[in-house]
Amino acid sequence: MTDLSKRSLMKVAALTALASAALIGCGKKEEVAPAPAPAPAVAEAPKAAPLKIAFAYVGPVGDGGWTFAHDNGRKAVEKEFGDKVVTSFVENVPESADAERVIRDLAGQGNKLIFGTTFGYMEPMLKVAPDFKDVKFEHATGYKTAENLRTYDSRTYEGAYMAGVIAGSMTKSNKLGIVASIPIPEVIRNINSFTMGAQSVNPKVTTSVVWVNGWFDPPKETEAATSLINGGADVLFQNTDSSAVLQTAEKLGKRAFGWDSDMTAYGPKAHLGSAVINWAPYYIKATKDALEGTWSTGGVWWGVKEGAIDMVSVAADVPAEVKAKVDTIRAGLKDGSFSIWKGPIVGQDGKEVLAKDVVADDKFLGGVKFYVKGVEGKVPN
């Protein structure tokens, strides 16, 4: 065997050895690392239960006035907060022992925010509140508070004054009539404000008042309106809850105003305008306070400035200059440059009740128990 042959055989052997080693290496299995365990699922936080809110109404939702306006506010809360709240209401709750029973029942049903929407619920709510410390109670038009009871009101006298300006401009007999509910400062203040508004454009006007001693009593309201018209009044105003006064004026060919809500549809020919309350801004604020834990006791009194009061749907035949005057008053009430109760103001007996340039504060306004000059009759005891 030649040296070349030997070298060739040695080369082949070496290549064979390398191939075998490669095959052995390829045949070795690598250990596969175990797959990582899946991350534990994050549990969703339980959804907060909706805030249960209840409203106690003194009249029916369909009264077209006071209760209708409150219920519009309730609906605004539902629209604003969606599934964060659940609302309910009880209508026709009398201002009597029944009010305490109903309010106590609403608290027992798990409502954590309860609105009592009339003056006569004040004492019943004061009795119930201490027994339900975790419930927030809100009382409309009252003046007594507790740790978990606050009051709220609308400056309805601002709407009454604007109505008076229109009435004083539109009357032909210079005799105005008012159908009044219950002789509390709120109502007496509205009678006076209406009269002062009328006198600001027509010093000759006088105002007659018939009391029906109730908030919602269409037959009595109709009877009172008829009596005023028969006595010579050609423009009527009201501080009652139904549309009966406006409907009576429509029937008898006189003029009148809507109150608390826009009542145009109830007497389109008689309707001069509606002094309306918008409860939505306050109800939304109160609900937000409760949801965010910022609710506190006290008292709130809102008017034109806060968007709670307005004069709407003024009749087409009201002169342009009168509408402009109402617009000016509205703007002044909104920016604080105009005050309705600014002296000199004289009482029915001729004595000065507010000195020249003195602006009545809320304490004074909350205690009005007298008629101003121009209102006929006596304030009931």
Secondary structure, DSSP 8 states (H G I E B T S, - for coil): --HHHHHHHHHHHHHHHHHHHHHHHHTS----------------------EEEEEE-SS-GGGSSHHHHHHHHHHHHHHHHGGGEEEEEE----SSHHHHHHHHHHHHTT-SEEEE-SGGGHHHHHHHGGG-TTSEEEEET----BTTEEEEEE-HHHHHHHHHHHHHHH-SSSEEEEEE---SHHHHHHHHHHHHHHHTT-TT-EEEEEE-SSSS-HHHHHHHHHHHHHTT--EEEE-SSSSHHHHHHHHHT-EEEEEES--GGG-TTTEEEEEEE--HHHHHHHHHHHHHT----SEEEE-GGGTSEEEE---TTS-HHHHHHHHHHHHHHHHT---SSBS-EEBTTS-EEE-TT-B--HHHHHT--S-BTTB-S----
